[in-house]
Amino acid sequence: MDHKNGREFVRDSWSAVYGRYQIMDDLTEVLDECGADAHQFRRNVNDDATLKGGPLVDSRSGDDKEFDLSALEKELQMLSPYLSEDANAANNHRFNHDFRVKDELDIDLITDDKIVDDKEFLKDSYSVHPFPEISIPEDIYGMEDFGPADTNVQNAAHNIDEGPKTAIDLASSVFHQEYEEFELRIFHRKNRTGFEENKDFPIVVDSVVAGRYRITEYLGSAAFSRVVQAHDLRTGMDVCLKIIKNDKDFFDQSLDEIKLLKFVNKHDPADAHHILRLYDFFYYQEHLFIVTELLRANLYEFQKYNQESSDEVYFSLPRIQAIARQCLEALVYLHDLNIVHCDLKPENILMKSYSRCEVKVIDLGSSCFLTDNLSLYVQSRSYRAPEIILGLPYDQRIDIWSLGCIFAELYSGEVLFPNESVSTILARMIGTIGPIDMQMLALGQETPKYFTEEYDLFHKNEKTSLCLRDLFVSHMLGM
């Protein structure tokens, strides 16, 4: 097939020719753009050297025709020296090719600083006759793929193949730097979907959970979990089994706790910073289970027991100092990792050893990184810092406030700020430490809920929607 017939073949093919000069039929030669200075020929043909009928039927005749691609293949490969020369002469300028199918195959070459005349370009590149002879292997359409005949084009083809892989590798690397994989094991019976009739997990002493943990004692419950003591049949250790209630929000919060426990334990392999140790976690019968080390009573329960019993006072000043030192070491460790605990209270500090007065900080379910979207509603009310109440930005210092409240409670035996209305707690704070800083009041989002425009504290009557100050004014006017 001569050069003219080759052009007729391109023009009459059902495929469109676009900016990257790609004949879209997957049985034909594909010319792909590679970078700014090189072009690449890709061979994407079947083993047969001829194409019969189908989508390549000549539109000028109803009869099926056979197209011998060997001549066109030669012409396409003979273009490579001229393409290489054009690429070198471009001095690394970017080419944008726009090939359009017309009666003749016209090509416009667009560069950054000039537009080359069509006739001049055709003369210098595609329209040079006769084409120089380039030897083509006889079995070019055989089982072996020899690739482009020109070395420069072959190197360019290698570069274009590596380009996307490099980009993918880079994106993958960035992803793994910013994200971490979280694997949650799910245990279920064979030939069962896992659906449970009861949303509450049945706690039965001596029953075995997930084929490994035998329940030995019920320890208690919290807002979104129940806790049991269990014996690990694999290791022989007694452990604490935390059973999360079947609720989406509780599930998500517990996943956060697992991630944080894994993180802090990873950076404390020697267990030197008084933070709860995580052993295992899994999903079983529609519940998330968290397995941790087994500790003793929390400070609230132990102080209450000590007060009600006739034993000597356990929380003497030296012991309170020892507990304070351990808690502060735990907070320093968490804060160095940019973590805010957000829920320090006596219930979340557990005794590890009564005789040695050792404690550990637990419950990172409400904890967060400083880089997180910080929630405005954190901390238990009696241990809530003023900046949280007033709706101000906060950081790790809110943990120090909570810890101070805990130590005062251990020493005095009374809750420093009882769980009353927020206005009453604010009044107690002002009576204990003095007036709240005026700048805090001015910037607080929640300040208008508890203070007048003159920053006088008031309490709103929930029944009448009137504040005490309004009631007092009404009473005085009625006299």
Secondary structure, DSSP 8 states (H G I E B T S, - for coil): --HHHHHHHHHHSSS---TT-B---TTS-EEEEETTTEEEEE----S-SEEESGGG--TT-SS--EEEHHHHHHHHHHTHHHHHHHHHHTTT---EEEE---SS--EEEE-SS-B--HHHHHHHTTT-SS-------TTTTSSS----SSHHHHHHHHHHHHHHHHHHHHHHHHHHHH-------EE--TT-----S-SS----TT-EETTTEEEEEEEEE-SSEEEEEEEETTT--EEEEEEE-S-HHHHHHHHHHHHHHHHHHHT-TT--S-B--EEEEEEETTEEEEEEE----BHHHHHHHHHHSSS--S--HHHHHHHHHHHHHHHHHHHHTTEE-----GGGEEEEETTTTEEEE---TT-EETTS---SS-S-GGG--HHHHTT----THHHHHHHHHHHHHHHHSS-SS-S--HHHHHHHHHHHH-S--HHHHHH-TTHHHHB-TT--B--B-TTTS-BHHHHHHHHHHH-
